[in-house]
Amino acid sequence: PEPGPKLTPAHPLTAMVYTSSGGPSTEGGSPTWSSPAAQEAEANYEHADRGLQGLLVVFSTCILFLFFALPLWNSALLLSSVLYTHFLGSGPMIALIASCCSVFFGYVILLKGFFQSLPYKARSAQTVAMLAGAVLTALGLSFMLCGHSLSDRALSSAHQVLADCAFAEPSAELARTSALLYVLHSSPLCAARSSVELCTGYVATPESAVLKVMESDLNCSTFCHKPQVTGAAASALFSRVHLGAPCQAAVARELEHLVADLGAQTYYQGCMLVLIAVVMSLMKIMGSCSPMPSRPKALAPDYGATSYGHMG
């Protein structure tokens, strides 16, 4: 057989990848298109690629916001109350908020590097799955650690308040302050006042603020003791309402059945995120190990060919 036509820079099949100088342009490490039609096609591709980037950024940001919403809301709710921060501290909540912010900014950096540093051939579905798995794993581990810490602190504080209220670390100072305020409130000059805050000699302290929040939010009175109140003195320190439930029981119930449940919820949410990342990794491994589909064999050169000698 005669050899086929030699592909030269002037040939129609190769003219698009050659510049006017007769050779391919290797600027940027790969041949560039030189014809107007090819340049228009490349511009359309770049426009579509930017649109895909924007869609991926918006979609993934919305998904991350849904993951962040509930833990961040719970953390802000606990931080806004002096009652919870007194018994739990602010460490677990601040750590959770900081970890969410760190994961988000790390995700933004990874996404920027994914689109700007990686070549187009490396932007495969497996690379996207690896990026998503890394973000979900980091977020899930953060939720697990912070949620477990929050739940453990809540249960420990609830046990201390019920078992050793007058001497335990988170409640001893509250018990002393409550006893002093009840003595002040039961004095003749203060018994007729609606609140101990109006009595002469009252000094606002962080412990008195916690006791006030207990009475208003938990509808309770007294803490770790039962004062002997007579006359017109009210059973509550900051109002005239007679609240019979002791505050130590109400605080223990709040810590055990609300705060500990919030910590457990955050912990199990982190477990689910890590499980999703593991399943994605397993699917990626299975996809990499699966055999590639075999290509069909090339047909023989004379397959289906006819000659004039066999016709008629």
BADREN-613489 format. One record per atom (N, C-alpha, C): x, z, y. Coordinates in pm, whole numbers, always signed. Layout:
N
X:Z:Y
X:Z:Y
...
This chain:
312
X:Z:Y
+84:+0:-122
+0:+0:+0
+85:+0:+124
+35:-62:+228
+109:-69:+353
+100:+65:+425
+208:+103:+491
+203:+232:+564
+104:+224:+679
+41:+340:+707
-57:+345:+815
+9:+336:+950
-71:+329:+1053
-16:+319:+1189
+59:+446:+1226
+171:+431:+1291
+251:+544:+1336
+189:+605:+1461
+171:+740:+1456
+110:+808:+1570
+216:+829:+1676
+200:+769:+1788
+292:+778:+1901
+219:+840:+2018
+293:+880:+2122
+226:+935:+2239
+122:+843:+2298
+135:+711:+2275
+37:+618:+2331
-83:+598:+2241
-78:+649:+2120
-188:+630:+2026
-309:+712:+2070
-432:+662:+2053
-551:+736:+2098
-565:+872:+2034
-516:+890:+1908
-534:+1017:+1840
-442:+1125:+1893
-334:+1085:+1957
-238:+1185:+2006
-221:+1183:+2156
-295:+1097:+2223
-278:+1089:+2368
-324:+1216:+2436
-421:+1289:+2373
-477:+1407:+2439
-382:+1525:+2436
-287:+1527:+2344
-197:+1640:+2336
-61:+1609:+2394
-47:+1497:+2459
+79:+1460:+2521
+60:+1451:+2671
+162:+1485:+2741
+159:+1474:+2886
+201:+1335:+2927
+200:+1313:+3057
+236:+1181:+3107
+383:+1147:+3084
+464:+1246:+3055
+606:+1220:+3031
+633:+1173:+2889
+529:+1171:+2804
+546:+1120:+2669
+563:+1227:+2566
+564:+1355:+2598
+581:+1464:+2502
+474:+1568:+2522
+456:+1651:+2423
+355:+1755:+2436
+399:+1864:+2531
+304:+1918:+2604
+333:+2028:+2695
+332:+2157:+2616
+442:+2229:+2620
+454:+2355:+2544
+450:+2475:+2636
+391:+2463:+2750
+382:+2576:+2841
+290:+2681:+2780
+334:+2805:+2774
+257:+2911:+2713
+273:+2918:+2564
+361:+2835:+2504
+386:+2844:+2362
+300:+2756:+2277
+210:+2677:+2332
+124:+2590:+2252
+93:+2466:+2334
+66:+2355:+2268
+36:+2232:+2341
-89:+2248:+2425
-89:+2184:+2541
-204:+2188:+2630
-265:+2050:+2638
-391:+2049:+2675
-463:+1923:+2686
-435:+1860:+2821
-421:+1732:+2822
-388:+1664:+2947
-498:+1571:+2994
-588:+1530:+2907
-693:+1439:+2950
-803:+1517:+3020
-878:+1451:+3111
-986:+1521:+3181
-1092:+1577:+3087
-1127:+1501:+2982
-1228:+1550:+2890
-1180:+1675:+2816
-1051:+1676:+2778
-999:+1792:+2708
-988:+1912:+2801
-950:+1891:+2927
-943:+2000:+3022
-1080:+2060:+3049
-1181:+1974:+3053
-1318:+2023:+3072
-1362:+2104:+2951
-1325:+2057:+2831
-1361:+2133:+2710
-1292:+2268:+2708
-1165:+2272:+2752
-1093:+2399:+2755
-1155:+2494:+2858
-1197:+2440:+2972
-1261:+2524:+3073
-1393:+2581:+3021
-1470:+2498:+2950
-1595:+2547:+2891
-1569:+2657:+2788
-1462:+2639:+2711
-1428:+2741:+2612
-1391:+2874:+2678
-1310:+2865:+2786
-1272:+2987:+2855
-1393:+3055:+2917
-1487:+2978:+2969
-1608:+3036:+3026
-1691:+3105:+2918
-1704:+3042:+2801
-1778:+3103:+2691
-1708:+3228:+2640
-1574:+3227:+2639
-1499:+3343:+2595
-1519:+3461:+2688
-1520:+3435:+2819
-1545:+3542:+2915
-1686:+3597:+2900
-1782:+3509:+2873
-1918:+3557:+2849
-1928:+3644:+2726
-1855:+3608:+2621
-1853:+3690:+2500
-1787:+3825:+2527
-1682:+3826:+2607
-1618:+3952:+2642
-1715:+4043:+2716
-1785:+3989:+2814
-1880:+4071:+2888
-1991:+4125:+2800
-2042:+4042:+2709
-2148:+4087:+2618
-2097:+4199:+2527
-1976:+4184:+2475
-1921:+4288:+2388
-1898:+4418:+2464
-1850:+4410:+2587
-1825:+4530:+2666
-1956:+4603:+2696
-2059:+4530:+2739
-2187:+4592:+2771
-2251:+4654:+2648
-2251:+4581:+2537
-2315:+4631:+2415
-2243:+4755:+2361
-2111:+4749:+2353
-2036:+4862:+2299
-2043:+4983:+2392
-2047:+4962:+2524
-2060:+5074:+2617
-2194:+5143:+2601
-2300:+5067:+2581
-2432:+5126:+2558
-2434:+5207:+2429
-2370:+5157:+2324
-2365:+5231:+2198
-2287:+5361:+2217
-2174:+5357:+2286
-2097:+5478:+2310
-2176:+5578:+2394
-2251:+5529:+2492
-2332:+5618:+2575
-2437:+5690:+2490
-2495:+5621:+2394
-2592:+5686:+2305
-2526:+5793:+2220
-2402:+5768:+2177
-2330:+5869:+2101
-2295:+5990:+2187
-2261:+5965:+2315
-2219:+6072:+2405
-2335:+6154:+2458
-2453:+6096:+2471
-2561:+6152:+2551
-2598:+6294:+2508
-2630:+6313:+2381
-2679:+6443:+2335
-2571:+6551:+2340
-2450:+6529:+2289
-2348:+6635:+2301
-2312:+6670:+2445
-2304:+6570:+2532
-2273:+6599:+2672
-2386:+6675:+2740
-2510:+6640:+2707
-2624:+6713:+2765
-2623:+6859:+2719
-2599:+6883:+2591
-2594:+7019:+2540
-2480:+7098:+2603
-2365:+7035:+2619
-2251:+7103:+2681
-2280:+7140:+2826
-2340:+7048:+2901
-2374:+7076:+3040
-2478:+7187:+3049
-2574:+7189:+2956
-2677:+7293:+2954
-2616:+7430:+2929
-2523:+7440:+2837
-2459:+7568:+2808
-2367:+7613:+2921
-2297:+7519:+2983
-2208:+7554:+3093
-2283:+7600:+3217
-2405:+7555:+3234
-2482:+7589:+3354
-2540:+7729:+3350
-2532:+7798:+3237
-2589:+7932:+3224
-2477:+8035:+3212
-2484:+8139:+3297
-2383:+8245:+3289
-2402:+8329:+3163
-2521:+8327:+3106
-2545:+8401:+2983
-2462:+8345:+2868
-2466:+8213:+2850
-2393:+8151:+2740
-2243:+8155:+2762
-2200:+8130:+2885
-2056:+8131:+2911
-1997:+8271:+2899
-2078:+8376:+2921
-2028:+8512:+2906
-1998:+8544:+2759
-2086:+8504:+2669
-2068:+8536:+2528
-1983:+8433:+2453
-1981:+8310:+2501
-1911:+8203:+2428
-1785:+8157:+2497
-1775:+8182:+2626
-1667:+8120:+2702
-1702:+7974:+2731
-1617:+7910:+2804
-1642:+7770:+2838
-1552:+7674:+2762
-1468:+7727:+2673
-1371:+7643:+2602
-1431:+7533:+2517
-1525:+7564:+2424
-1579:+7457:+2339
-1651:+7349:+2417
-1727:+7386:+2519
-1801:+7287:+2595
-1708:+7197:+2677
-1608:+7258:+2741
-1514:+7178:+2820
-1431:+7088:+2728
-1394:+7139:+2611
-1319:+7057:+2517
-1401:+6937:+2470
-1531:+6958:+2449
-1616:+6848:+2406
-1630:+6742:+2515
-1649:+6787:+2639
-1661:+6692:+2750
-1529:+6616:+2770
-1417:+6688:+2762
-1287:+6623:+2779
-1259:+6523:+2667
-1297:+6557:+2544
-1274:+6464:+2433
-1360:+6339:+2447
-1482:+6354:+2493
-1568:+6236:+2514
-1509:+6145:+2621
-1462:+6204:+2730
-1401:+6123:+2836
-1273:+6056:+2787
-1193:+6128:+2707
-1068:+6070:+2657
-1096:+5953:+2563
-1195:+5969:+2475
-1229:+5861:+2383
-1281:+5740:+2460
-1360:+5763:+2563
-1415:+5651:+2639
-1304:+5574:+2711
-1214:+5645:+2780
-1106:+5576:+2851
-1009:+5510:+2752
-984:+5575:+2637
-903:+5511:+2536
-966:+5384:+2483
-1099:+5387:+2469
-1171:+5267:+2425
-1158:+5155:+2528
-1168:+5189:+2655
-1155:+5087:+2760
-1016:+5024:+2757
-912:+5107:+2737
-776:+5055:+2731
-757:+4965:+2609
-810:+5007:+2495
-799:+4924:+2375
-874:+4792:+2390
-991:+4798:+2451
-1068:+4675:+2469
-998:+4580:+2565
-937:+4635:+2669
-865:+4550:+2763
-745:+4485:+2695
-672:+4563:+2615
-560:+4507:+2542
-603:+4406:+2437
-721:+4427:+2380
-772:+4336:+2278
-796:+4197:+2336
-849:+4189:+2457
-882:+4060:+2516
-765:+3999:+2593
-674:+4080:+2643
-567:+4026:+2726
-436:+4007:+2650
-409:+4088:+2551
-280:+4082:+2482
-286:+4002:+2353
-395:+4016:+2278
-403:+3947:+2150
-435:+3800:+2171
-371:+3711:+2096
-409:+3569:+2104
-546:+3547:+2042
-598:+3430:+2067
-734:+3402:+2020
-744:+3409:+1868
-640:+3362:+1797
-646:+3361:+1651
-651:+3503:+1594
-599:+3602:+1667
-599:+3740:+1618
-729:+3812:+1647
-818:+3752:+1727
-945:+3817:+1760
-1049:+3786:+1652
-1028:+3840:+1537
-1117:+3816:+1425
-1215:+3931:+1411
-1310:+3913:+1319
-1408:+4019:+1293
-1341:+4142:+1236
-1235:+4125:+1158
-1164:+4239:+1102
-1095:+4320:+1211
-1041:+4252:+1313
-977:+4323:+1422
-1079:+4403:+1502
-1196:+4345:+1525
-1301:+4417:+1595
-1347:+4538:+1514
-1360:+4521:+1383
-1399:+4632:+1296
-1294:+4744:+1296
-1166:+4707:+1299
-1059:+4806:+1305
-1065:+4883:+1436
-1091:+4814:+1548
-1103:+4880:+1677
-1221:+4976:+1679
-1336:+4930:+1629
-1454:+5016:+1625
-1433:+5136:+1534
-1367:+5115:+1420
-1341:+5226:+1330
-1251:+5332:+1391
-1149:+5290:+1468
-1061:+5386:+1533
-1135:+5469:+1637
-1221:+5403:+1715
-1297:+5475:+1817
-1397:+5572:+1753
-1467:+5529:+1650
-1564:+5616:+1584
-1495:+5734:+1515
-1379:+5710:+1457
-1307:+5820:+1392
-1263:+5924:+1493
-1206:+5881:+1605
-1163:+5975:+1708
-1281:+6054:+1764
-1391:+5984:+1789
-1509:+6052:+1843
-1568:+6148:+1741
-1576:+6106:+1615
-1632:+6192:+1512
-1549:+6317:+1489
-1417:+6305:+1487
-1332:+6423:+1470
-1346:+6519:+1588
-1360:+6466:+1708
-1380:+6552:+1825
-1511:+6628:+1815
-1617:+6560:+1775
-1746:+6627:+1758
-1739:+6734:+1649
-1671:+6704:+1541
-1662:+6800:+1431
-1587:+6926:+1474
-1473:+6911:+1540
-1394:+7026:+1581
-1467:+7110:+1685
-1521:+7046:+1788
-1588:+7121:+1895
-1719:+7183:+1845
-1794:+7110:+1764
-1919:+7165:+1711
-1896:+7284:+1620
-1794:+7276:+1535
-1764:+7389:+1446
-1719:+7510:+1527
-1637:+7489:+1629
-1591:+7599:+1714
-1708:+7665:+1787
-1799:+7586:+1840
-1914:+7640:+1911
-2005:+7719:+1818
-2035:+7665:+1702
-2121:+7734:+1607
-2058:+7864:+1558
-1927:+7862:+1532
-1858:+7982:+1484
-1859:+8091:+1590
-1835:+8056:+1715
-1836:+8156:+1823
-1975:+8214:+1842
-2077:+8132:+1834
-2214:+8180:+1853
-2253:+8280:+1743
-2224:+8247:+1619
-2259:+8337:+1509
-2179:+8466:+1515
-2051:+8458:+1552
-1970:+8578:+1563
-2019:+8669:+1675
-2054:+8611:+1790
-2104:+8691:+1902
-2238:+8754:+1869
-2325:+8681:+1801
-2455:+8736:+1762
-2438:+8854:+1668
-2347:+8844:+1574
-2323:+8954:+1480
-2267:+9076:+1553
-2176:+9056:+1648
-2119:+9168:+1721
-2223:+9238:+1808
-2311:+9160:+1871
-2414:+9220:+1956
-2509:+9305:+1874
-2545:+9262:+1756
-2639:+9338:+1672
-2571:+9456:+1603
-2447:+9438:+1558
-2381:+9541:+1479
-2313:+9648:+1564
-2251:+9609:+1675
-2173:+9704:+1755
-2189:+9670:+1901
-2310:+9680:+1949
-2343:+9631:+2083
-2269:+9707:+2192
-2258:+9839:+2181
-2202:+9919:+2290
-2050:+9912:+2296
-1984:+9863:+2190
-1838:+9866:+2189
-1775:+9729:+2162
-1854:+9630:+2124
-1798:+9497:+2099
-1749:+9436:+2230
-1652:+9347:+2218
-1588:+9292:+2338
-1684:+9217:+2429
-1771:+9127:+2379
-1855:+9053:+2473
-1970:+9133:+2533
-2001:+9251:+2476
-2120:+9323:+2522
-2091:+9462:+2576
-1969:+9514:+2560
-1941:+9652:+2601
-1956:+9669:+2752
-1899:+9578:+2830
-1908:+9590:+2976
-2052:+9571:+3024
-2127:+9484:+2957
-2269:+9468:+2992
-2346:+9597:+2966
-2317:+9664:+2856
-2386:+9789:+2824
-2357:+9896:+2929
-2234:+9908:+2972
-2200:+10008:+3075
-2266:+9975:+3208
-2263:+9847:+3246
-2327:+9807:+3372
-2477:+9830:+3366
-2541:+9799:+3254
-2685:+9821:+3240
-2719:+9969:+3251
-2638:+10055:+3190
-2665:+10199:+3197
-2652:+10250:+3340
-2550:+10206:+3413
-2533:+10249:+3552
-2646:+10200:+3640
-2691:+10076:+3620
-2799:+10022:+3702
-2931:+10094:+3674
-2954:+10135:+3551
-3077:+10208:+3520
-3075:+10347:+3582
-2958:+10408:+3587
-2947:+10537:+3655
-2975:+10521:+3804
-2921:+10414:+3864
-2946:+10389:+4006
-3093:+10358:+4031
-3154:+10280:+3943
-3292:+10239:+3963
-3390:+10355:+3943
-3352:+10455:+3864
-3442:+10568:+3840
-3426:+10678:+3942
-3336:+10665:+4039
-3318:+10766:+4143
-3440:+10768:+4234
-3470:+10880:+4299
-3591:+10890:+4383
-3594:+10787:+4497
-3479:+10757:+4554
-3478:+10663:+4666
-3493:+10518:+4622
-3479:+10490:+4494
-3479:+10351:+4445
-3593:+10323:+4350
-3663:+10427:+4304
-3765:+10407:+4202
-3880:+10319:+4250
-3909:+10326:+4380
-4021:+10247:+4433
-3983:+10103:+4465
-3857:+10069:+4457
-3813:+9933:+4490
-3848:+9838:+4375
-3879:+9712:+4411
-3917:+9614:+4309
-3798:+9566:+4228
-3679:+9578:+4283
-3559:+9532:+4214
-3444:+9625:+4246
-3355:+9644:+4153
-3240:+9728:+4176
-3146:+9666:+4279
-3159:+9537:+4304
-3076:+9471:+4405
-3106:+9523:+4544
-3225:+9582:+4566
-3265:+9632:+4697
-3225:+9777:+4718
-3166:+9838:+4618
-3130:+9980:+4627
-2995:+9997:+4698
-2983:+10108:+4768
-2856:+10139:+4833
-2753:+10178:+4727
-2638:+10117:+4734
-2533:+10144:+4637
-2519:+10035:+4531
-2610:+9938:+4534
-2600:+9829:+4436
-2487:+9734:+4476
-2404:+9697:+4380
-2295:+9603:+4402
-2309:+9492:+4298
-2317:+9370:+4347
-2331:+9256:+4257
-2200:+9232:+4183
-2209:+9217:+4053
-2094:+9189:+3967
-2131:+9076:+3871
-2033:+9014:+3805
-2067:+8913:+3704
-2156:+8968:+3594
-2139:+9095:+3557
-2222:+9153:+3452
-2367:+9172:+3499
-2385:+9210:+3625
-2521:+9224:+3676
-2592:+9088:+3685
-2517:+8982:+3713
-2576:+8849:+3713
-2621:+8808:+3574
-2542:+8846:+3471
-2580:+8816:+3333
-2706:+8894:+3295
-2713:+9020:+3334
-2831:+9101:+3302
-2957:+9045:+3371
-2941:+8995:+3490
-3056:+8937:+3560
-3105:+8810:+3491
-3011:+8727:+3444
-3049:+8606:+3371
-3115:+8642:+3239
-3070:+8748:+3174
-3134:+8793:+3050
-3281:+8826:+3073
-3307:+8904:+3177
-3445:+8945:+3202
-3535:+8827:+3238
-3483:+8735:+3319
-3567:+8624:+3365
-3586:+8516:+3260
-3481:+8486:+3183
-3488:+8376:+3086
-3537:+8420:+2949
-3501:+8542:+2907
-3536:+8588:+2773
-3653:+8686:+2772
-3703:+8724:+2890
-3817:+8817:+2901
-3790:+8947:+2824
-3680:+9011:+2857
-3643:+9134:+2790
-3596:+9237:+2893
-3576:+9358:+2849
-3523:+9464:+2935
-3439:+9559:+2851
-3350:+9631:+2920
-3252:+9721:+2858
-3152:+9642:+2774
-3033:+9697:+2765
-2930:+9631:+2685
-2844:+9738:+2620
-2853:+9746:+2489
-2772:+9836:+2407
-2803:+9985:+2430
-2910:+10017:+2499
-2948:+10157:+2515
-3095:+10161:+2555
-3154:+10278:+2545
-3294:+10297:+2582
-3300:+10407:+2687
-3302:+10367:+2814
-3297:+10468:+2921
-3426:+10548:+2929
-3411:+10672:+2974
-3527:+10759:+2997
-3578:+10737:+3138
-3674:+10645:+3152
-3728:+10608:+3283
-3860:+10680:+3303
-3874:+10750:+3413
-3997:+10824:+3442
-4050:+10784:+3578
-4170:+10823:+3606
-4229:+10798:+3736
-4265:+10654:+3755
-4238:+10602:+3874
-4278:+10467:+3910
-4171:+10363:+3878
-4062:+10408:+3817
-3955:+10313:+3790
-4000:+10213:+3685
-3968:+10087:+3707
-4007:+9982:+3613
-3908:+9976:+3498
-3954:+9924:+3386
-3866:+9913:+3271
-3765:+9799:+3288
-3790:+9705:+3377
-3696:+9598:+3407
-3618:+9633:+3533
-3495:+9586:+3540
-3410:+9618:+3653
-3438:+9531:+3775
-3471:+9407:+3754
-3480:+9312:+3865
-3623:+9268:+3894
-3721:+9337:+3839
-3861:+9307:+3867
-3945:+9428:+3829
-4075:+9422:+3863
-4166:+9530:+3828
-4237:+9505:+3695
-4200:+9400:+3628
-4264:+9366:+3501
-4211:+9460:+3393
-4300:+9513:+3312
-4261:+9600:+3201
-4234:+9512:+3079
-4109:+9492:+3049
-4069:+9409:+2936
-4017:+9501:+2826
-4086:+9503:+2713
-4053:+9598:+2610
-3944:+9554:+2514
-3920:+9424:+2499
-3823:+9375:+2400
-3681:+9405:+2447
-3595:+9460:+2361
-3455:+9486:+2400
-3377:+9356:+2413
-3288:+9352:+2511
-3215:+9229:+2540
-3110:+9196:+2434
-3055:+9295:+2367
-2953:+9265:+2267
-3011:+9185:+2150
-3135:+9216:+2110
-3198:+9139:+2003
-3229:+8997:+2050
-3276:+8985:+2175
-3309:+8853:+2228
-3183:+8767:+2241
-3073:+8827:+2284
-2948:+8752:+2297
-2896:+8708:+2161
-2901:+8797:+2063
-2855:+8760:+1928
-2940:+8648:+1871
-3071:+8655:+1893
-3158:+8547:+1844
-3127:+8416:+1913
-3100:+8419:+2042
-3069:+8298:+2117
-2937:+8236:+2070
-2838:+8320:+2047
-2709:+8269:+2003
-2715:+8212:+1862
-2789:+8280:+1775
-2792:+8240:+1634
-2880:+8119:+1610
-2994:+8113:+1676
-3090:+8008:+1645
-3091:+7892:+1744
-3022:+7904:+1854
-3016:+7793:+1950
-2874:+7739:+1961
-2781:+7824:+2002
-2645:+7776:+2028
-2577:+7736:+1897
-2592:+7817:+1792
-2530:+7783:+1665
-2589:+7653:+1608
-2719:+7632:+1629
-2780:+7507:+1584
-2728:+7387:+1662
-2705:+7406:+1792
-2646:+7296:+1870
-2506:+7263:+1822
-2428:+7364:+1788
-2295:+7339:+1734
-2300:+7268:+1600
-2394:+7311:+1514
-2407:+7245:+1384
-2454:+7101:+1400
-2541:+7078:+1495
-2588:+6941:+1521
-2473:+6852:+1564
-2388:+6901:+1653
-2273:+6824:+1697
-2176:+6800:+1582
-2157:+6901:+1498
-2066:+6887:+1384
-2114:+6779:+1288
-2242:+6780:+1252
-2293:+6681:+1157
-2301:+6542:+1219
-2319:+6535:+1350
-2312:+6404:+1414
-2171:+6347:+1402
-2069:+6430:+1420
-1932:+6385:+1400
-1904:+6342:+1256
-1964:+6415:+1159
-1947:+6376:+1019
-2005:+6237:+994
-2121:+6210:+1052
-2182:+6078:+1032
-2098:+5968:+1096
-2039:+5993:+1211
-1955:+5892:+1275
-1830:+5863:+1191
-1769:+5968:+1137
-1653:+5947:+1051
-1693:+5873:+924
-1810:+5906:+869
-1857:+5836:+749
-1880:+5688:+778
-1935:+5656:+894
-1955:+5515:+930
-1820:+5443:+941
-1722:+5509:+1001
-1589:+5448:+1012
-1527:+5426:+874
-1546:+5521:+781
-1492:+5505:+647
-1559:+5389:+575
-1691:+5378:+588
-1762:+5268:+523
-1717:+5133:+580
-1697:+5126:+711
-1647:+5003:+771
-1508:+4967:+719
-1424:+5069:+702
-1289:+5042:+650
-1295:+4993:+506
-1382:+5054:+425
-1396:+5009:+286
-1447:+4866:+278
-1543:+4833:+363
-1593:+4696:+365
-1485:+4598:+408
-1399:+4640:+502
-1289:+4554:+545
-1191:+4532:+431
-1159:+4639:+356
-1067:+4627:+244
-1125:+4537:+136
-1254:+4554:+106
-1318:+4470:+5
-1319:+4324:+48
-1341:+4301:+177
-1337:+4163:+226
-1199:+4102:+219
-1095:+4185:+239
-959:+4132:+232
-916:+4104:+89
-968:+4182:-6
-928:+4166:-146
-1011:+4062:-220
-1122:+4022:-164
-1206:+3924:-233
-1137:+3789:-236
-1148:+3711:-347
-1080:+3582:-356
-1141:+3481:-260
-1055:+3397:-208
-1100:+3292:-118
-1173:+3185:-198
-1277:+3123:-143
-1347:+3016:-215
-1256:+2896:-235
-1260:+2843:-354
-1173:+2729:-386
-1223:+2602:-318
-1127:+2524:-274
-1162:+2399:-209
-1193:+2292:-314
-1284:+2202:-284
-1313:+2095:-380
-1194:+2000:-394
-1173:+1954:-515
-1062:+1862:-540
-1085:+1728:-470
-974:+1671:-425
-983:+1542:-357
-1025:+1434:-457
-1104:+1343:-411
-1151:+1235:-496
-1041:+1131:-517
-1048:+1063:-629
-950:+958:-657
-961:+846:-554
-849:+781:-524
-853:+677:-420
-950:+565:-452
-967:+528:-583
-1054:+416:-615
-1194:+462:-657
-1224:+592:-628
-1355:+641:-670
-1463:+575:-585
-1557:+510:-649
-1668:+447:-578
-1632:+317:-511
-1505:+272:-526
-1465:+148:-459
-1515:+28:-540
-1541:-79:-472
-1585:-205:-536
-1494:-317:-492
-1490:-421:-568
-1410:-539:-533
-1497:-662:-545
-1461:-762:-475
-1541:-884:-478
-1540:-949:-614
-1432:-916:-694
-1426:-976:-826
-1531:-922:-919
-1579:-798:-893
-1680:-741:-981
-1820:-767:-932
-1833:-828:-821
-1966:-853:-765
-2010:-994:-806
-2137:-1003:-837
-2192:-1135:-870
-2120:-1191:-988
